[in-house]
Structure formats: structure tokens, C-alpha cells
Amino acid sequence: MDAGKVESLVQAAMPEAQVAVDGAGSNYDITVISDVFSDMRPVKKQQTVYAALTAEIAAGSIHAVNIHTFTPEEWAARSA
């Protein structure tokens, strides 16, 4: 598994999102920016991204993920 494949999995599940993945082997840092997160609690945001990776995690292709989720407004405020 490589970062590009992980990014593709998340992007397929959340086509409207901006997705960036860093890492290699079986450990990844995933950043997702999407309007879909607007009314979600932090745990639900994590679950939404995690759902796209469930099969790969169960198969052992992905061992550890750090998921960072933002709405576009949160991302803009963070970047300012």
C-alpha cells in the first residue's frame, strides 16, 4: 500500500473532498477538507474517513492512521 492508493480510497468515498496523505508502508497521516464535516462531531468526522479504509485495515494493508479533518472554513482559519 502506498500513499497514493490511500488517497484514492478516501477520494472515491468522498469525491467532493480535498485529500492529502503522507506516509508509507502501513502508517499514514490523512488530511481531509470537506463541507460534509460541517455539522459533525469530531468522532463522526473520523468515522467518515475511516469507513473508506475499513477493508484495507482489516486486510492488514494499513496498520495505523492519523486522521485530520477540517471544514473549508476551519482549514482557512488554520492557514491564516
Gaussian input, Z-matrix of N, CA and C with variables (Angstrom, degrees):
# hf/3-21g

backbone

0 1
 N
 C     1     B1
 C     2     B2     1     A1
 N     3     B3     2     A2     1     D1
 C     4     B4     3     A3     2     D2
 C     5     B5     4     A4     3     D3
 N     6     B6     5     A5     4     D4
 C     7     B7     6     A6     5     D5
 C     8     B8     7     A7     6     D6
 N     9     B9     8     A8     7     D7
 C    10    B10     9     A9     8     D8
 C    11    B11    10    A10     9     D9
 N    12    B12    11    A11    10    D10
 C    13    B13    12    A12    11    D11
 C    14    B14    13    A13    12    D12
 N    15    B15    14    A14    13    D13
 C    16    B16    15    A15    14    D14
 C    17    B17    16    A16    15    D15
 N    18    B18    17    A17    16    D16
 C    19    B19    18    A18    17    D17
 C    20    B20    19    A19    18    D18
 N    21    B21    20    A20    19    D19
 C    22    B22    21    A21    20    D20
 C    23    B23    22    A22    21    D21
 N    24    B24    23    A23    22    D22
 C    25    B25    24    A24    23    D23
 C    26    B26    25    A25    24    D24
 N    27    B27    26    A26    25    D25
 C    28    B28    27    A27    26    D26
 C    29    B29    28    A28    27    D27
 N    30    B30    29    A29    28    D28
 C    31    B31    30    A30    29    D29
 C    32    B32    31    A31    30    D30
 N    33    B33    32    A32    31    D31
 C    34    B34    33    A33    32    D32
 C    35    B35    34    A34    33    D33
 N    36    B36    35    A35    34    D34
 C    37    B37    36    A36    35    D35
 C    38    B38    37    A37    36    D36
 N    39    B39    38    A38    37    D37
 C    40    B40    39    A39    38    D38
 C    41    B41    40    A40    39    D39
 N    42    B42    41    A41    40    D40
 C    43    B43    42    A42    41    D41
 C    44    B44    43    A43    42    D42
 N    45    B45    44    A44    43    D43
 C    46    B46    45    A45    44    D44
 C    47    B47    46    A46    45    D45
 N    48    B48    47    A47    46    D46
 C    49    B49    48    A48    47    D47
 C    50    B50    49    A49    48    D48
 N    51    B51    50    A50    49    D49
 C    52    B52    51    A51    50    D50
 C    53    B53    52    A52    51    D51
 N    54    B54    53    A53    52    D52
 C    55    B55    54    A54    53    D53
 C    56    B56    55    A55    54    D54
 N    57    B57    56    A56    55    D55
 C    58    B58    57    A57    56    D56
 C    59    B59    58    A58    57    D57
 N    60    B60    59    A59    58    D58
 C    61    B61    60    A60    59    D59
 C    62    B62    61    A61    60    D60
 N    63    B63    62    A62    61    D61
 C    64    B64    63    A63    62    D62
 C    65    B65    64    A64    63    D63
 N    66    B66    65    A65    64    D64
 C    67    B67    66    A66    65    D65
 C    68    B68    67    A67    66    D66
 N    69    B69    68    A68    67    D67
 C    70    B70    69    A69    68    D68
 C    71    B71    70    A70    69    D69
 N    72    B72    71    A71    70    D70
 C    73    B73    72    A72    71    D71
 C    74    B74    73    A73    72    D72
 N    75    B75    74    A74    73    D73
 C    76    B76    75    A75    74    D74
 C    77    B77    76    A76    75    D75
 N    78    B78    77    A77    76    D76
 C    79    B79    78    A78    77    D77
 C    80    B80    79    A79    78    D78
 N    81    B81    80    A80    79    D79
 C    82    B82    81    A81    80    D80
 C    83    B83    82    A82    81    D81
 N    84    B84    83    A83    82    D82
 C    85    B85    84    A84    83    D83
 C    86    B86    85    A85    84    D84
 N    87    B87    86    A86    85    D85
 C    88    B88    87    A87    86    D86
 C    89    B89    88    A88    87    D87
 N    90    B90    89    A89    88    D88
 C    91    B91    90    A90    89    D89
 C    92    B92    91    A91    90    D90
 N    93    B93    92    A92    91    D91
 C    94    B94    93    A93    92    D92
 C    95    B95    94    A94    93    D93
 N    96    B96    95    A95    94    D94
 C    97    B97    96    A96    95    D95
 C    98    B98    97    A97    96    D96
 N    99    B99    98    A98    97    D97
 C   100   B100    99    A99    98    D98
 C   101   B101   100   A100    99    D99
 N   102   B102   101   A101   100   D100
 C   103   B103   102   A102   101   D101
 C   104   B104   103   A103   102   D102
 N   105   B105   104   A104   103   D103
 C   106   B106   105   A105   104   D104
 C   107   B107   106   A106   105   D105
 N   108   B108   107   A107   106   D106
 C   109   B109   108   A108   107   D107
 C   110   B110   109   A109   108   D108
 N   111   B111   110   A110   109   D109
 C   112   B112   111   A111   110   D110
 C   113   B113   112   A112   111   D111
 N   114   B114   113   A113   112   D112
 C   115   B115   114   A114   113   D113
 C   116   B116   115   A115   114   D114
 N   117   B117   116   A116   115   D115
 C   118   B118   117   A117   116   D116
 C   119   B119   118   A118   117   D117
 N   120   B120   119   A119   118   D118
 C   121   B121   120   A120   119   D119
 C   122   B122   121   A121   120   D120
 N   123   B123   122   A122   121   D121
 C   124   B124   123   A123   122   D122
 C   125   B125   124   A124   123   D123
 N   126   B126   125   A125   124   D124
 C   127   B127   126   A126   125   D125
 C   128   B128   127   A127   126   D126
 N   129   B129   128   A128   127   D127
 C   130   B130   129   A129   128   D128
 C   131   B131   130   A130   129   D129
 N   132   B132   131   A131   130   D130
 C   133   B133   132   A132   131   D131
 C   134   B134   133   A133   132   D132
 N   135   B135   134   A134   133   D133
 C   136   B136   135   A135   134   D134
 C   137   B137   136   A136   135   D135
 N   138   B138   137   A137   136   D136
 C   139   B139   138   A138   137   D137
 C   140   B140   139   A139   138   D138
 N   141   B141   140   A140   139   D139
 C   142   B142   141   A141   140   D140
 C   143   B143   142   A142   141   D141
 N   144   B144   143   A143   142   D142
 C   145   B145   144   A144   143   D143
 C   146   B146   145   A145   144   D144
 N   147   B147   146   A146   145   D145
 C   148   B148   147   A147   146   D146
 C   149   B149   148   A148   147   D147
 N   150   B150   149   A149   148   D148
 C   151   B151   150   A150   149   D149
 C   152   B152   151   A151   150   D150
 N   153   B153   152   A152   151   D151
 C   154   B154   153   A153   152   D152
 C   155   B155   154   A154   153   D153
 N   156   B156   155   A155   154   D154
 C   157   B157   156   A156   155   D155
 C   158   B158   157   A157   156   D156
 N   159   B159   158   A158   157   D157
 C   160   B160   159   A159   158   D158
 C   161   B161   160   A160   159   D159
 N   162   B162   161   A161   160   D160
 C   163   B163   162   A162   161   D161
 C   164   B164   163   A163   162   D162
 N   165   B165   164   A164   163   D163
 C   166   B166   165   A165   164   D164
 C   167   B167   166   A166   165   D165
 N   168   B168   167   A167   166   D166
 C   169   B169   168   A168   167   D167
 C   170   B170   169   A169   168   D168
 N   171   B171   170   A170   169   D169
 C   172   B172   171   A171   170   D170
 C   173   B173   172   A172   171   D171
 N   174   B174   173   A173   172   D172
 C   175   B175   174   A174   173   D173
 C   176   B176   175   A175   174   D174
 N   177   B177   176   A176   175   D175
 C   178   B178   177   A177   176   D176
 C   179   B179   178   A178   177   D177
 N   180   B180   179   A179   178   D178
 C   181   B181   180   A180   179   D179
 C   182   B182   181   A181   180   D180
 N   183   B183   182   A182   181   D181
 C   184   B184   183   A183   182   D182
 C   185   B185   184   A184   183   D183
 N   186   B186   185   A185   184   D184
 C   187   B187   186   A186   185   D185
 C   188   B188   187   A187   186   D186
 N   189   B189   188   A188   187   D187
 C   190   B190   189   A189   188   D188
 C   191   B191   190   A190   189   D189
 N   192   B192   191   A191   190   D190
 C   193   B193   192   A192   191   D191
 C   194   B194   193   A193   192   D192
 N   195   B195   194   A194   193   D193
 C   196   B196   195   A195   194   D194
 C   197   B197   196   A196   195   D195
 N   198   B198   197   A197   196   D196
 C   199   B199   198   A198   197   D197
 C   200   B200   199   A199   198   D198
 N   201   B201   200   A200   199   D199
 C   202   B202   201   A201   200   D200
 C   203   B203   202   A202   201   D201
 N   204   B204   203   A203   202   D202
 C   205   B205   204   A204   203   D203
 C   206   B206   205   A205   204   D204
 N   207   B207   206   A206   205   D205
 C   208   B208   207   A207   206   D206
 C   209   B209   208   A208   207   D207
 N   210   B210   209   A209   208   D208
 C   211   B211   210   A210   209   D209
 C   212   B212   211   A211   210   D210
 N   213   B213   212   A212   211   D211
 C   214   B214   213   A213   212   D212
 C   215   B215   214   A214   213   D213
 N   216   B216   215   A215   214   D214
 C   217   B217   216   A216   215   D215
 C   218   B218   217   A217   216   D216
 N   219   B219   218   A218   217   D217
 C   220   B220   219   A219   218   D218
 C   221   B221   220   A220   219   D219
 N   222   B222   221   A221   220   D220
 C   223   B223   222   A222   221   D221
 C   224   B224   223   A223   222   D222
 N   225   B225   224   A224   223   D223
 C   226   B226   225   A225   224   D224
 C   227   B227   226   A226   225   D225
 N   228   B228   227   A227   226   D226
 C   229   B229   228   A228   227   D227
 C   230   B230   229   A229   228   D228
 N   231   B231   230   A230   229   D229
 C   232   B232   231   A231   230   D230
 C   233   B233   232   A232   231   D231
 N   234   B234   233   A233   232   D232
 C   235   B235   234   A234   233   D233
 C   236   B236   235   A235   234   D234
 N   237   B237   236   A236   235   D235
 C   238   B238   237   A237   236   D236
 C   239   B239   238   A238   237   D237

   B1=1.4483
   B2=1.5254
   B3=1.3269
   B4=1.4594
   B5=1.5309
   B6=1.3143
   B7=1.4622
   B8=1.5284
   B9=1.3212
   B10=1.4598
   B11=1.5185
   B12=1.3144
   B13=1.4660
   B14=1.5292
   B15=1.3264
   B16=1.4605
   B17=1.5305
   B18=1.3121
   B19=1.4670
   B20=1.5280
   B21=1.3223
   B22=1.4672
   B23=1.5217
   B24=1.3206
   B25=1.4625
   B26=1.5294
   B27=1.3204
   B28=1.4663
   B29=1.5236
   B30=1.3231
   B31=1.4660
   B32=1.5271
   B33=1.3140
   B34=1.4650
   B35=1.5221
   B36=1.3261
   B37=1.4632
   B38=1.5203
   B39=1.3282
   B40=1.4664
   B41=1.5288
   B42=1.3437
   B43=1.4632
   B44=1.5281
   B45=1.3282
   B46=1.4575
   B47=1.5277
   B48=1.3132
   B49=1.4670
   B50=1.5214
   B51=1.3284
   B52=1.4555
   B53=1.5213
   B54=1.3217
   B55=1.4626
   B56=1.5213
   B57=1.3251
   B58=1.4636
   B59=1.5229
   B60=1.3267
   B61=1.4697
   B62=1.5243
   B63=1.3122
   B64=1.4573
   B65=1.5156
   B66=1.3127
   B67=1.4562
   B68=1.5110
   B69=1.3118
   B70=1.4561
   B71=1.5182
   B72=1.3179
   B73=1.4570
   B74=1.5115
   B75=1.3101
   B76=1.4604
   B77=1.5252
   B78=1.3517
   B79=1.4620
   B80=1.5306
   B81=1.3359
   B82=1.4628
   B83=1.5158
   B84=1.3315
   B85=1.4562
   B86=1.5253
   B87=1.3278
   B88=1.4538
   B89=1.5270
   B90=1.3266
   B91=1.4504
   B92=1.5186
   B93=1.3359
   B94=1.4584
   B95=1.5264
   B96=1.3306
   B97=1.4596
   B98=1.5220
   B99=1.3339
   B100=1.4653
   B101=1.5239
   B102=1.3302
   B103=1.4630
   B104=1.5244
   B105=1.3176
   B106=1.4637
   B107=1.5358
   B108=1.3172
   B109=1.4542
   B110=1.5354
   B111=1.3154
   B112=1.4717
   B113=1.5144
   B114=1.2982
   B115=1.4639
   B116=1.5250
   B117=1.3150
   B118=1.4614
   B119=1.5204
   B120=1.3328
   B121=1.4606
   B122=1.5342
   B123=1.3351
   B124=1.4652
   B125=1.5279
   B126=1.3181
   B127=1.4649
   B128=1.5296
   B129=1.3111
   B130=1.4622
   B131=1.5324
   B132=1.3160
   B133=1.4749
   B134=1.5282
   B135=1.3320
   B136=1.4641
   B137=1.5298
   B138=1.3233
   B139=1.4663
   B140=1.5205
   B141=1.3144
   B142=1.4578
   B143=1.5322
   B144=1.3120
   B145=1.4708
   B146=1.5288
   B147=1.3018
   B148=1.4624
   B149=1.5296
   B150=1.3347
   B151=1.4740
   B152=1.5273
   B153=1.3054
   B154=1.4677
   B155=1.5233
   B156=1.3241
   B157=1.4688
   B158=1.5194
   B159=1.3210
   B160=1.4551
   B161=1.5240
   B162=1.3141
   B163=1.4686
   B164=1.5248
   B165=1.3188
   B166=1.4683
   B167=1.5274
   B168=1.3209
   B169=1.4613
   B170=1.5339
   B171=1.3264
   B172=1.4702
   B173=1.5241
   B174=1.3264
   B175=1.4608
   B176=1.5290
   B177=1.3279
   B178=1.4552
   B179=1.5115
   B180=1.3232
   B181=1.4674
   B182=1.5177
   B183=1.3278
   B184=1.4600
   B185=1.5245
   B186=1.3105
   B187=1.4678
   B188=1.5304
   B189=1.3187
   B190=1.4606
   B191=1.5204
   B192=1.3308
   B193=1.4641
   B194=1.5216
   B195=1.2991
   B196=1.4615
   B197=1.5212
   B198=1.3130
   B199=1.4584
   B200=1.5215
   B201=1.3359
   B202=1.4541
   B203=1.5194
   B204=1.3193
   B205=1.4572
   B206=1.5214
   B207=1.3326
   B208=1.4571
   B209=1.5175
   B210=1.3252
   B211=1.4571
   B212=1.5297
   B213=1.3280
   B214=1.4734
   B215=1.5389
   B216=1.3324
   B217=1.4658
   B218=1.5286
   B219=1.3295
   B220=1.4651
   B221=1.5229
   B222=1.3119
   B223=1.4689
   B224=1.5194
   B225=1.3525
   B226=1.4669
   B227=1.5239
   B228=1.3282
   B229=1.4711
   B230=1.5207
   B231=1.3142
   B232=1.4659
   B233=1.5148
   B234=1.3234
   B235=1.4609
   B236=1.5147
   B237=1.3280
   B238=1.4791
   B239=1.5031
   A1=107.96
   A2=115.95
   A3=119.55
   A4=109.48
   A5=116.29
   A6=121.69
   A7=111.54
   A8=117.69
   A9=121.47
   A10=112.27
   A11=117.21
   A12=121.68
   A13=110.67
   A14=116.74
   A15=120.75
   A16=109.57
   A17=116.08
   A18=120.39
   A19=110.66
   A20=117.52
   A21=121.80
   A22=112.15
   A23=117.39
   A24=121.45
   A25=111.42
   A26=115.93
   A27=119.90
   A28=109.92
   A29=116.97
   A30=121.01
   A31=110.99
   A32=117.91
   A33=121.51
   A34=111.39
   A35=116.66
   A36=121.05
   A37=112.08
   A38=116.03
   A39=121.39
   A40=109.19
   A41=117.09
   A42=120.08
   A43=115.04
   A44=117.55
   A45=120.31
   A46=112.95
   A47=117.20
   A48=122.10
   A49=112.27
   A50=114.21
   A51=121.63
   A52=105.31
   A53=116.93
   A54=121.24
   A55=109.31
   A56=115.90
   A57=121.58
   A58=107.68
   A59=115.73
   A60=120.55
   A61=108.89
   A62=115.31
   A63=122.70
   A64=107.90
   A65=116.16
   A66=119.99
   A67=111.02
   A68=114.97
   A69=121.15
   A70=108.67
   A71=114.67
   A72=119.66
   A73=109.80
   A74=116.96
   A75=120.31
   A76=112.31
   A77=117.32
   A78=122.36
   A79=109.92
   A80=116.41
   A81=120.19
   A82=112.88
   A83=115.41
   A84=123.84
   A85=105.89
   A86=116.13
   A87=121.34
   A88=108.99
   A89=116.41
   A90=122.03
   A91=107.45
   A92=115.69
   A93=121.14
   A94=108.31
   A95=115.39
   A96=122.29
   A97=107.42
   A98=116.41
   A99=119.72
   A100=111.33
   A101=115.26
   A102=121.51
   A103=111.49
   A104=117.47
   A105=120.99
   A106=111.51
   A107=117.43
   A108=121.77
   A109=113.66
   A110=117.60
   A111=122.02
   A112=115.04
   A113=118.80
   A114=121.01
   A115=113.28
   A116=116.86
   A117=120.25
   A118=111.85
   A119=114.07
   A120=120.61
   A121=107.54
   A122=117.54
   A123=120.74
   A124=114.24
   A125=118.45
   A126=120.54
   A127=110.45
   A128=118.28
   A129=121.98
   A130=110.50
   A131=117.05
   A132=120.78
   A133=109.94
   A134=115.45
   A135=120.82
   A136=110.63
   A137=116.20
   A138=120.99
   A139=111.57
   A140=117.06
   A141=121.67
   A142=110.92
   A143=116.49
   A144=120.81
   A145=109.94
   A146=117.13
   A147=122.57
   A148=111.50
   A149=117.01
   A150=121.31
   A151=111.87
   A152=117.26
   A153=120.66
   A154=112.30
   A155=116.65
   A156=121.38
   A157=113.51
   A158=117.96
   A159=122.45
   A160=113.43
   A161=117.58
   A162=120.63
   A163=111.25
   A164=117.06
   A165=120.49
   A166=111.38
   A167=116.68
   A168=120.27
   A169=109.57
   A170=116.06
   A171=120.37
   A172=111.31
   A173=117.13
   A174=121.43
   A175=112.30
   A176=116.89
   A177=120.43
   A178=114.37
   A179=118.23
   A180=121.20
   A181=111.71
   A182=115.79
   A183=121.88
   A184=106.58
   A185=115.18
   A186=119.50
   A187=111.59
   A188=116.40
   A189=120.04
   A190=110.18
   A191=115.09
   A192=120.46
   A193=109.25
   A194=114.75
   A195=122.59
   A196=105.15
   A197=116.62
   A198=121.30
   A199=109.10
   A200=115.26
   A201=122.67
   A202=107.01
   A203=117.53
   A204=121.32
   A205=110.41
   A206=115.08
   A207=121.19
   A208=109.91
   A209=116.19
   A210=119.62
   A211=105.45
   A212=118.59
   A213=119.17
   A214=112.26
   A215=116.50
   A216=120.18
   A217=111.13
   A218=116.49
   A219=120.41
   A220=110.86
   A221=116.13
   A222=120.48
   A223=110.70
   A224=116.03
   A225=120.58
   A226=110.66
   A227=117.03
   A228=120.66
   A229=111.49
   A230=116.30
   A231=121.59
   A232=111.27
   A233=115.69
   A234=121.66
   A235=112.68
   A236=117.13
   A237=120.43
   A238=112.21
   D1=136.90
   D2=175.68
   D3=-125.30
   D4=170.25
   D5=-175.88
   D6=-60.07
   D7=-36.26
   D8=178.99
   D9=-62.60
   D10=-39.71
   D11=178.46
   D12=-67.63
   D13=-42.00
   D14=178.02
   D15=-62.34
   D16=-44.58
   D17=177.78
   D18=-59.39
   D19=-42.91
   D20=178.82
   D21=-61.51
   D22=-40.47
   D23=179.15
   D24=-62.50
   D25=-46.32
   D26=-179.74
   D27=-68.31
   D28=-42.39
   D29=-179.24
   D30=-62.95
   D31=-37.49
   D32=178.25
   D33=-64.78
   D34=-37.41
   D35=179.95
   D36=-78.17
   D37=-26.14
   D38=-177.16
   D39=-134.33
   D40=71.65
   D41=-172.20
   D42=-61.59
   D43=-23.03
   D44=-178.84
   D45=-84.58
   D46=-7.63
   D47=-173.26
   D48=-86.99
   D49=156.39
   D50=167.07
   D51=-94.38
   D52=128.57
   D53=-175.13
   D54=-128.11
   D55=133.99
   D56=173.72
   D57=-132.94
   D58=135.24
   D59=-178.51
   D60=-130.13
   D61=131.70
   D62=173.20
   D63=-120.93
   D64=149.11
   D65=177.24
   D66=130.20
   D67=179.10
   D68=-179.25
   D69=-159.44
   D70=168.56
   D71=179.01
   D72=69.38
   D73=-107.55
   D74=-179.42
   D75=-131.59
   D76=13.85
   D77=-179.03
   D78=-123.09
   D79=126.83
   D80=-173.39
   D81=-138.95
   D82=146.10
   D83=169.19
   D84=-106.01
   D85=122.92
   D86=-174.96
   D87=-120.43
   D88=126.16
   D89=175.91
   D90=-115.18
   D91=128.19
   D92=-179.24
   D93=-129.36
   D94=129.47
   D95=178.01
   D96=-118.37
   D97=121.39
   D98=-176.26
   D99=-158.91
   D100=145.67
   D101=173.38
   D102=-65.53
   D103=-24.08
   D104=-177.58
   D105=-59.98
   D106=-22.39
   D107=-178.87
   D108=-80.64
   D109=-4.93
   D110=-171.31
   D111=-50.99
   D112=-45.90
   D113=-176.12
   D114=-108.37
   D115=20.79
   D116=-177.02
   D117=-101.59
   D118=147.84
   D119=171.00
   D120=-76.48
   D121=158.16
   D122=-177.95
   D123=-52.24
   D124=-42.30
   D125=-178.46
   D126=-64.05
   D127=-41.02
   D128=179.80
   D129=-65.46
   D130=-36.22
   D131=176.31
   D132=-60.30
   D133=-47.60
   D134=179.69
   D135=-61.37
   D136=-43.99
   D137=-179.34
   D138=-62.70
   D139=-36.38
   D140=-179.83
   D141=-62.40
   D142=-44.63
   D143=178.83
   D144=-72.56
   D145=-43.77
   D146=-179.25
   D147=-57.40
   D148=-36.49
   D149=-179.23
   D150=-57.97
   D151=-32.74
   D152=179.21
   D153=-69.63
   D154=-17.33
   D155=-174.03
   D156=-112.74
   D157=0.64
   D158=-173.19
   D159=-53.49
   D160=-46.24
   D161=-177.92
   D162=-63.66
   D163=-41.65
   D164=-179.19
   D165=-70.15
   D166=-34.76
   D167=176.99
   D168=-67.92
   D169=-44.76
   D170=179.21
   D171=-62.16
   D172=-34.78
   D173=-179.71
   D174=-78.47
   D175=-12.08
   D176=-179.85
   D177=89.69
   D178=1.66
   D179=178.82
   D180=-70.02
   D181=-28.71
   D182=176.01
   D183=-121.00
   D184=128.20
   D185=-178.70
   D186=-103.08
   D187=-45.70
   D188=-175.70
   D189=-137.71
   D190=137.85
   D191=176.20
   D192=-133.12
   D193=142.30
   D194=169.33
   D195=-113.53
   D196=114.48
   D197=-175.05
   D198=-106.01
   D199=127.63
   D200=177.60
   D201=-119.17
   D202=119.97
   D203=-176.58
   D204=-118.91
   D205=141.76
   D206=-178.95
   D207=-145.59
   D208=146.62
   D209=164.04
   D210=-79.70
   D211=163.52
   D212=176.26
   D213=-56.72
   D214=-35.72
   D215=179.64
   D216=-67.91
   D217=-42.33
   D218=177.52
   D219=-62.97
   D220=-40.37
   D221=179.94
   D222=-65.28
   D223=-43.61
   D224=179.42
   D225=-62.77
   D226=-42.27
   D227=179.05
   D228=-65.08
   D229=-36.40
   D230=179.66
   D231=-69.12
   D232=-35.32
   D233=-176.82
   D234=-83.07
   D235=-12.81
   D236=-176.13
   D237=-78.40

